[in-house]
Amino acid sequence: MEISAQSSALAQDLLAFIDASPSPWHAVQTVAERLRGAGFVPLREDERWQLAAGGRYYVVRGGASIIAFVAGSAALSASGFRLVGAHTDSPGLRLKPRALQAGDGLLRLGVEVYGGPILATFADRDLGLAGRVAVRGVDSPVLRLVRFGEPLLRLPNLAIHMNREVNENGLKFNKQTELPLVLGLAGAGKADEGCFRALLAARLAVAPDDILSWELNAYDTQPGAFWGASKEFVADGQLDNLASCHAGLCALLAADSPRTTNVCAFFDHEEVGSESATGAGGSFVADVLRRVAASLGLDDESYRCALARSFVISADMAHAYHPNFPNAYEPAHRVAVNGGPVIKINANQRYSTGADSAARFILFCEKAGVPYQHYAHRTDLGCGSTIGPIVAAGLGVASVDVGSPMWAMHSARESAGVLDHGYMIGALSAAFSD
């Protein structure tokens, strides 16, 4: 398979984007840095907005959700919004508030399972730690990002000599007793109690007593990589769903003086149901769209006309066919890696796609000159969902669910196709230039 230099460059930029974003808060920081570099102006939710036609803006809520938009040249009430939605969070292991456990000569950190990760894939990996920490400020707490990029933690496997049936029964962990991550050797009593807090304080250059709270996740420190005979695949953590965030961001930045008002909305908490102030089930996207409309002079009636003419593309990853496990797939819907964007369909509305919205996305793919595929889940297996149905229901806007095909979804290290990422950027760029 021939991989063009452009496709490889886009995939390399994706890996750099992911490796700079080991937590949802870092992901939003990475997106915001790229937006500012392209001339986007930051807005605050607690201040009045004054937007200009053709202006480029973004706003952050809760540190882990971000919405960026470009005010189009056409009248908003006549053209509507063109919105690409994705999510910044990935399944994994989150530290508990009182995480440190000292005993049996070791220091370990207690974790909660966030979302639905493949727990076995976190074993025997070089794990770092990333997230945000609230530290004492002069008048109020200050939120600081923190990252331990070097291997800091580990979940050592049990030797096969003590787990003889692991290859027959699979690797399983008790979520309470068998997931604490090894941090180091225990010392003497009281020194152990403040060990982790002191570690955080040293990284942030603050006093240990100034640390008030934290939200931290373990992550695989191995950088992303190309693999395959022709380097046609990529492997990294968090491809689900930072690959979609990166594709949407690239498409937004590439749209030069768009006619429609283009929006990228990247939400936290999709992996745990989206029901939060920063999730797709919250008010964030509706609040932003309404404020954009009001700032551009639309009354309520005109705003509702704009919504009726709007379109949402929910971009999440899709299940690629794995030939080692053929019985896991619907026989007529075997999606191929490097076969193009996948239109995801579910009769029970786990995906938001309808015949009308699928057709619109097909036209975007044709305009961009990229292939496309269709996916339906096996009828006798439970189907995952996305932000698509949530945003579509909240706004009352037509929506389609799409994604790039991948293997090992929710693994600590996932795989996808080099060509597919460029294909998705092309399709989303066509949507933003329509």
Secondary structure, DSSP 8 states (H G I E B T S, - for coil): ----HHHHHHHHHHHHHHHT-SSHHHHHHHHHHHHHHTT-EEE-TTS-----TT-EEEEEETTTEEEEEE--SS-HHHH-EEEEEEE----EEEEEEEEEEEETTEEEEEEEEES---GGGGTT--EEEEEEEEE--SSS-EEEEEEEEEEEEB-----TTT-TTHHHH-----TTTS--EEEEE--STHHHHTHHHHHHHHHHTS-GGGEEEEEEEEEE-S--EEESTTS-EEEETTHHHHHHHHHHHHHHHH--S-SSEEEEEEES-GGGTS-STTSTTSSHHHHHHHHHHHHTT--HHHHHHHHHT-EEEEE--EE---TT-GGGS-TT----TTS--EEE--TTSSS---HHHHHHHHHHHHHHT---EEE---TTS-----SHHHHHHHHT-EEEEEE-EEESTTSSSEEEEHHHHHHHHHHHHHHHT-
